[in-house]
Amino acid sequence: DRIHIVDLFTEVERLREEGIQVGGLQLELVKFGGVVGIDGVHFSDTGYALLADFFVAAINKALGTSVPAIDFGPIIENDRDLPEKLPAQGLDPAACMSPHAG
């Protein structure tokens, strides 16, 4: 009764297939898409907040609580890995993509 499972696989797969609207931005689970950091491996700050929000939703559902969802405003404001913030850091995502990537 005290162990609850959060199905991150399904949530992350949905992110991969559909992307997500966060704070007026369409984010994708691809390198330079805003959910994954610029290393292409780890989540961005916004991506980790999305994961935390999945846990909040699961906790609320399982326990009947009303923990508020993550406030993405401050996270988006400070997340340097978001696509629109990359050029200000001198990074052109198009120039970084492999011509063999598919």
N, C-alpha and C positions, 0 to 999 in steps of 0.2 A: 504493500500500500504506500510505501514511502519512496519507491523508485519510480521515476517518470522518465520516459524516453522522448527525446526531441529528435524528430526525423529530419536531420540536416541534409541528408542525401536528397530527399524529395524537394526540399526548399532550394537547395543550391542547383539542382537540375532544372527547376522552374526558372531560376535566375539565368541559367545558361541558355535556355530555350527562348525566354520572353524578355529578358532584361527587366528593369523596374524603374518606375517613376519615383524619384526622391527629390523633394524640394524643388519641383519644377524641372528637374533634369532627367533625361532618359539615360540610364546607366546600363552597361552591359558587362557580362562576366567574360571579358576578353582583355588581353593586354591593351592598355590605354583606354579602357572602357569605363573606368571609374570605380568598379567594384574590386578589381585586382590592382595591386600596386604596380609601379613602373618596372619592378623586377619580373613581372609576369607570373609570379609564383604565390606570393603572400597577398592577403587581402589588403586593401587600402583602409584608412581609418573609417571611411564610409562603409566599406564592405564588412569590417568587424562590427560596426554598429548595426548593420543589417542582421548579422548573425545573432547579436545580443537581442535584437527585437524579435527574432524567431523564438528565442528562449522565453522572453517576456510573454509572448502570445501563448506559448505552450503552458507556461505556469498558470496564466489566467484561466485557460481552458481546463486544465487538470484540477486546479484547486478552487475554482470559482472566485478568484480574486480579481481585482481591477488595478493591477500595477500599470501605470501609464506607459504608453509606447515611447520609444526613444525620440527625443527632440533632435531632429537632424540638422536644424539650422546652424548651430555653432560648429557641428562636425563638418558640414559642407563648407562653411566659411573658412575653416582652417585646414582642410584636406588638400594637400599639394598634389595628390595623385589624380584629381579630377581632370577630365580631358580639357576643359576650357582654361585650366590653370597651368597646363604644361608649357605653352609657348612663353609665358612670363618667366619661366625657369630656363629658357633657352632650349627647350626640347621640342622638336618637330616629330610627332609620332609617325607621320608618313615616311620620313627619312629613316626611321628606325626599324621599319618593318622589312623583313626578308622578302626578296622578290619570289622566293619559293614557298612562302607561307600560304596556307590555304585554309 
